């Protein structure tokens, strides 16, 4: 109970003080009970503020001490008022009590000022508060202060004190408006303090207006003053009071609908008063006051609008800048690069553009994570920028593509700079904790014969694709590249037709067991009998299919066709059927999220046992790990065997044996060609068979073309081989006959 009371003391005080405030008008006027209750609430508010400072320990206590001082001076005013009533039965105006009451406003104003200063600078909020206070102050002057100033037969002290009260309320109104339009945290303590100050202002306003009548309902306004004391005390007791003076990092005040309504009403007060007095036929109109406030409001609104215009212009500039920059690297993006190229062409310049595309970025991104990929792109951007000459611009076009604009540059100078760019990219790049080597294809183009920035970028892009297919990795645009690109595009469309019309065919090359050449398996290879071009090598159309994504559908067809044929051989040939069928799979297929599900569905549809299927992948396809390794792991769990094709020629041959689920090594033909020669020519082939035996893997020697090669491979330890010596790929191999002949 004690702990609950400590945590909820603000609520207890709010309830008890509120009950006293409500009950006070019902007590006998000027009775000891009424005076005691009134004084108790005022003194209790001072104690609650000091207790709240002690318990909640706010970062800045001065504000609350000023509030406590103001409440304390107000209590002294109540005491002075009570003493005068007790001894004389009446209280003159002005009296010592009025000096205390007016003396309470400066400490309260000081507390409000410290609170507002702690919230940080908010120029728009200050202007809005001044607009609101100007309109309210004009109403005060016209309906409260002006009648007092014009009153006759009034002593100077009476006039001064009568004007001092509404003046203090105007100051309070300015601060209250600023507090409501400010950026303070909207905590319970904030709202209690706002309520307290609002009650003080409203009660003072009511008292000032009602004073023009013969009798003032004192107990009604005293209820308001009591409630003011209760609310301020509760605000200090609540634990959120400590956050009121903490610095607030918030955007500048914006014009909400409610705020705009208040500002509009405040701005219209001056002309409405002028119009109303004119229509009412008032003899002594408040020309000067209304005119001064109208001018002040006009100037404040102009300043406010100027601030809004500057803010909109600044935000527009920032948005325009952000729209032209890549958010990852901070480099210009494609849109800005296009504008820079257009400006260069419009002024008659002769720009050159280099288009740069990184190799294997997707594998790095998938294998090491997007954070490392992002760091790599940022590092590459910095590396390229460090090579540029003054006036050159490097931009990130998206993904792993960059471009360099070289204004007014000759062909020789551009080629020299491209050589420097390529050399810079050959150096290791640090991305996080990783030390990475990246390569890139670079295409260069000039604007000869065109004034279109899009055409210049297209030429560089086409040259980049040509560079990726060349050994130099750098190419300058030539017209023949367009012809090749057109052929690739046309070939891509014909690939689609070939799939639909069944123009593809699988052929099978035997994989034999050494030394006698028994059929151990076959490798399925695709052939395209083009209706116009005739036989086409896979080297002519597979790269096109990989580039446009059709390799995924084509690969699924190959897998289904090969497994169907293998199942048919099992059913018709029995033990004479090949032990397994190998199917090549590209990196693009492994990147598909459902690759393992496709393999499982094909095995289920054809009825081929999983251990009779082998998936062949190149080392390049699984370099960097990531999704490719995950896909192979999933396929391997089905029981399918995994073969590394062309082993020894990829990125990280031996390292893959630790990360990739490998069952078979297919030793590349380049290590078989000279295996019969003495000396160092057989060293790698020997090392690879030793690695295979040590890891309990099957090794298949590829590209065997002579009996001498077969015998030497067997002597080195190879037990499986493949090549023209044992058979060329054919559509309908005769396994039973071949086995019998062997």
C-alpha positions, -999 to 999 in steps of 0.1 A, spaced: 0 0 0 29 24 9 46 18 -24 14 23 -44 8 55 -25 43 67 -33 39 60 -70 4 75 -72 9 104 -49 2 128 -78 -31 112 -83 -40 113 -46 -31 150 -45 -51 157 -76 -82 140 -62 -79 155 -27 -71 190 -40 -99 187 -66 -124 178 -40 -114 208 -19 -117 231 -49 -152 217 -57 -163 219 -21 -149 254 -14 -178 274 -29 -202 255 -7 -184 265 26 -195 295 46 -179 326 32 -150 340 52 -153 313 78 -123 297 94 -130 264 76 -132 281 42 -101 302 47 -82 272 62 -91 250 32 -81 277 7 -48 283 24 -41 246 28 -45 240 -10 -21 269 -18 5 258 8 1 222 -2 8 230 -38 41 246 -28 50 215 -7 40 191 -36 63 210 -61 93 208 -37 85 172 -29 83 163 -66 117 179 -73 132 159 -44 116 126 -55 119 128 -93 152 146 -95 148 164 -128 180 174 -147 171 211 -143 155 220 -110 155 258 -114 122 258 -134 104 240 -106 119 262 -80 106 292 -98 71 276 -100 73 269 -62 83 305 -56 54 318 -76 29 296 -58 45 306 -25 41 344 -32 5 337 -43 -1 320 -9 13 351 8 -12 372 -12 -40 349 0 -28 353 36 -26 391 33 -61 391 19 -74 369 47 -58 391 74 -74 422 59 -108 406 57 -105 393 93 -96 427 108 -115 452 87 -141 431 70 -131 446 36 -100 447 14 -92 480 -5 -79 480 -41 -51 481 -45 -39 464 -13 -8 446 -1 -24 414 -13 -25 427 -49 13 434 -47 18 397 -37 -6 384 -64 12 405 -91 46 395 -76 37 358 -82 36 362 -120 73 369 -126 84 336 -110 58 317 -129 68 334 -161 105 326 -154 96 289 -149 77 289 -182 106 306 -199 131 280 -187 108 252 -198 105 267 -233 142 273 -236 150 237 -227 129 225 -257 154 240 -282 150 265 -310 118 265 -330 115 296 -350 82 287 -366 67 278 -331 78 312 -318 62 331 -347 30 311 -343 29 319 -306 34 356 -313 5 355 -339 -18 339 -314 -8 361 -286 -11 393 -307 -47 384 -316 -55 375 -280 -37 406 -267 -58 428 -289 -90 414 -275 -76 420 -240 -69 456 -249 -102 464 -265 -125 447 -240 -105 448 -207 -75 472 -207 -89 500 -228 -120 505 -206 -97 506 -175 -74 531 -191 -103 554 -201 -121 551 -168 -126 585 -150 -123 594 -113 -98 565 -108 -66 570 -88 -33 563 -104 -25 533 -82 -59 518 -90 -53 523 -127 -18 509 -126 -28 478 -107 -59 473 -129 -38 474 -160 -10 453 -146 -32 422 -141 -43 419 -178 -8 428 -189 5 398 -169 -21 377 -184 -11 387 -219 25 376 -211 11 344 -197 -9 339 -229 22 343 -251 41 317 -231 11 293 -229 6 296 -267 43 289 -272 42 259 -249 12 245 -268 29 250 -302 63 238 -290 80 204 -292 79 193 -256 71 157 -250 34 153 -244 37 135 -210 11 136 -182 33 162 -164 32 184 -195 -6 182 -198 -11 189 -160 12 219 -163 -6 232 -194 -40 227 -176 -27 246 -145 -15 276 -166 -46 275 -187 -68 275 -156 -49 305 -143 -53 324 -175 -89 315 -179 -97 325 -143 -79 358 -146 -97 365 -179 -131 357 -163 -123 379 -133 -112 408 -155 -143 406 -176 -167 402 -147 -150 431 -128 -169 454 -151 -201 444 -134 -211 455 -99 -206 421 -83 -180 395 -90 -188 358 -82 -157 355 -61 -161 319 -52 -164 308 -89 -131 325 -98 -115 312 -66 -124 277 -77 -103 284 -108 -73 296 -88 -75 266 -65 -76 243 -95 -45 260 -109 -26 252 -76 -37 216 -77 -27 210 -113 8 225 -110 14 205 -78 3 173 -96 25 181 -126 55 183 -103 47 151 -85 43 130 -116 75 111 -125 73 123 -161 82 158 -149 119 149 -152 116 146 -190 101 181 -194 134 199 -195 153 173 -215 165 186 -249 141 176 -277 156 166 -311 125 170 -333 118 185 -367 107 221 -370 71 228 -363 47 220 -392 14 235 -401 -13 211 -390 -49 217 -397 -57 227 -361 -27 250 -360 -36 267 -393 -72 272 -380 -59 289 -348 -35 311 -368 -62 321 -393 -86 331 -364 -59 351 -347 -50 369 -379 -86 378 -385 -92 393 -351 -79 428 -360 -100 433 -392 -131 417 -376 -129 441 -346 -125 470 -370 -154 459 -390 -175 452 -359 -169 485 -343 -176 503 -376 -209 485 -380 -218 491 -344 -212 528 -348 -187 530 -319 -177 567 -315 -142 561 -301 -128 533 -322 -95 517 -313 -77 528 -344 -42 529 -331 -43 495 -312 -60 477 -341 -37 493 -367 -5 484 -347 -17 448 -342 -28 445 -378 6 456 -390 24 433 -365 2 403 -376 9 410 -412 46 411 -407 45 380 -386 25 361 -412 50 373 -439 79 361 -419 61 328 -413 53 323 -450 89 332 -459 101 305 -436 78 280 -451 89 290 -486 126 286 -477 118 253 -460 99 240 -491 127 252 -514 153 235 -491 134 203 -490 129 204 -528 166 209 -533 174 180 -509 149 157 -526 162 166 -560 198 159 -548 187 126 -532 169 117 -564 201 122 -583 224 103 -560 228 66 -552 219 61 -516 244 33 -510 276 48 -525 267 85 -526 277 85 -563 256 100 -590 229 76 -602 217 68 -638 194 98 -640 221 123 -631 246 107 -654 221 109 -683 216 146 -676 254 152 -674 259 134 -707 230 154 -723 246 187 -710 279 176 -725 264 168 -758 243 200 -759 273 221 -756 290 203 -784 314 182 -764 328 148 -773 323 126 -743 334 90 -738 316 66 -715 329 34 -699 304 9 -687 316 -14 -659 299 -46 -647 314 -66 -618 318 -104 -622 303 -129 -597 288 -101 -575 256 -121 -570 275 -151 -556 294 -128 -532 262 -111 -521 244 -144 -515 274 -163 -500 288 -136 -477 256 -116 -471 241 -83 -484 260 -62 -458 293 -74 -473 279 -69 -508 270 -33 -500 304 -27 -485 320 -41 -516 300 -18 -539 309 12 -518 346 2 -518 345 -3 -556 329 32 -560 357 47 -540 383 28 -559 370 40 -593 367 76 -580 404 75 -570 415 69 -606 395 97 -622 409 129 -637 394 163 -628 360 166 -645 354 129 -649 323 115 -632 317 79 -619 281 68 -613 264 37 -600 237 27 -624 222 0 -602 231 -35 -589 268 -41 -597 269 -17 -627 290 15 -627 297 40 -655 324 66 -660 318 98 -680 349 113 -695 340 148 -710 359 160 -741 382 130 -741 401 115 -771 398 78 -778 434 72 -768 430 91 -735 398 72 -728 414 38 -735 443 47 -712 419 57 -684 400 24 -688 433 5 -685 439 24 -652 403 15 -640 408 -21 -648 442 -22 -630 426 -5 -600 398 -32 -598 424 -60 -600 437 -50 -566 421 -67 -535 391 -49 -521 383 -50 -484 347 -54 -475 341 -57 -438 364 -85 -426 367 -100 -461 396 -96 -485 380 -100 -520 392 -101 -555 368 -88 -581 369 -87 -619 348 -66 -643 339 -63 -679 344 -28 -692 329 -14 -724 338 20 -738 319 41 -764 320 75 -778 292 98 -792 302 97 -828 271 102 -849 247 107 -821 235 134 -797 214 110 -776 227 102 -741 207 70 -741 224 58 -773 258 65 -758 250 45 -727 235 17 -748 267 15 -769 289 13 -738 265 -14 -724 267 -35 -756 305 -31 -755 306 -43 -719 288 -75 -728 313 -81 -756 341 -75 -731 327 -102 -707 330 -127 -736 366 -116 -745 399 -125 -728 410 -89 -725 378 -80 -705 378 -45 -722 362 -37 -755 355 -5 -774 321 -4 -791 320 -14 -828 291 -16 -851 294 -54 -853 285 -56 -816 251 -43 -825 247 -70 -851 258 -96 -825 233 -81 -800 206 -83 -826 215 -119 -833 213 -127 -796 179 -111 -793 167 -129 -824 182 -161 -811 164 -156 -777 131 -153 -795 139 -184 -816 148 -203 -784 113 -197 -772 99 -211 -804 123 -241 -803 111 -250 -768 74 -248 -779 80 -267 -811 103 -295 -798 134 -286 -819 158 -296 -791 172 -331 -787 193 -349 -761 223 -370 -770 242 -392 -746 279 -397 -743 291 -429 -724 310 -428 -692 330 -460 -689 348 -481 -663 385 -487 -668 403 -507 -680 378 -527 -701 353 -499 -710 321 -512 -695 293 -486 -696 290 -471 -661 268 -441 -670 260 -415 -696 261 -377 -698 231 -360 -713 240 -332 -738 216 -309 -756 215 -303 -794 195 -279 -814 186 -286 -850 176 -251 -861 152 -252 -890 172 -225 -909 207 -227 -895 209 -264 -891 229 -280 -863 239 -254 -836 265 -260 -809 254 -255 -773 283 -229 -771 262 -207 -795 229 -207 -777 234 -217 -740 251 -183 -732 221 -165 -747 197 -187 -727 216 -180 -695 216 -143 -702 178 -140 -708 168 -165 -682 155 -192 -706 181 -216 -693 158 -223 -663 130 -236 -685 154 -253 -709 173 -269 -680 140 -283 -665 132 -298 -699 166 -314 -702 163 -328 -667 129 -343 -674 139 -357 -707 171 -373 -694 154 -389 -664 125 -402 -686 150 -418 -709 171 -433 -681 139 -448 -666 130 -462 -700 164 -479 -703 160 -494 -668 127 -509 -678 138 -522 -712 175 -531 -707 176 -542 -671 211 -548 -660 225 -536 -693 211 -501 -687 236 -474 -677 241 -470 -639 234 -433 -639 226 -404 -661 244 -371 -656 227 -337 -663 245 -304 -665 230 -276 -644 238 -239 -647 244 -213 -620 212 -196 -630 192 -228 -623 208 -232 -589 198 -196 -580 161 -205 -584 145 -210 -549 126 -241 -560 154 -260 -578 154 -289 -553 116 -292 -556 119 -294 -594 144 -322 -592 122 -341 -567 92 -336 -589 110 -350 -619 122 -381 -601 87 -387 -588 72 -382 -622 96 -405 -641 101 -431 -614 139 -429 -617 157 -437 -584 176 -407 -570 209 -426 -569 207 -431 -607 209 -393 -613 240 -371 -611 239 -333 -612 269 -318 -628 279 -282 -619 310 -262 -627 332 -247 -600 322 -213 -612 286 -220 -606 291 -227 -569 319 -202 -562 310 -180 -532 286 -206 -517 252 -191 -508 220 -202 -525 239 -225 -549 254 -246 -521 221 -246 -503 204 -259 -535 230 -287 -539 227 -297 -503 189 -300 -507 193 -321 -539 220 -342 -522 196 -350 -494 173 -365 -520 200 -391 -528 211 -375 -560 249 -375 -567 268 -343 -572 296 -340 -597 321 -310 -601 326 -306 -639 358 -294 -655 375 -297 -621 408 -279 -616 400 -249 -639 377 -229 -617 381 -203 -589 388 -223 -558 390 -260 -567 403 -276 -535 383 -253 -512 350 -263 -528 356 -299 -517 351 -287 -481 319 -267 -487 302 -284 -516 284 -318 -513 306 -335 -539 305 -372 -549 323 -371 -583 352 -351 -597 353 -348 -634 389 -339 -642 392 -314 -670 404 -324 -704 433 -299 -702 449 -322 -676 443 -353 -697 457 -342 -730 494 -345 -722 491 -372 -695 511 -397 -716 541 -373 -719 569 -378 -694 578 -354 -667 556 -327 -652 527 -331 -676 510 -358 -655 516 -342 -621 482 -325 -618 463 -356 -630 482 -377 -605 475 -351 -577 438 -350 -585 434 -388 -584 451 -388 -550 428 -361 -537 398 -381 -550 410 -413 -533 417 -395 -501 382 -380 -500 365 -412 -512 353 -396 -543 348 -410 -578 371 -394 -604 362 -393 -640 388 -383 -666 372 -362 -693 383 -358 -730 400 -392 -734 408 -395 -771 434 -423 -773 439 -458 -760 473 -446 -747 456 -419 -725 432 -445 -712 460 -469 -702 480 -442 -685 450 -429 -666 443 -464 -654 479 -468 -643 477 -435 -624 446 -448 -605 416 -436 -626 387 -460 -628 363 -440 -649 367 -421 -681 348 -402 -708 357 -391 -743 356 -397 -780 378 -428 -776 349 -445 -759 321 -430 -779 307 -398 -793 274 -384 -781 245 -400 -799 207 -399 -795 202 -437 -793 232 -455 -778 233 -493 -781 243 -502 -746 238 -539 -748 259 -542 -779 286 -520 -765 288 -539 -733 290 -572 -752 318 -558 -774 337 -546 -744 
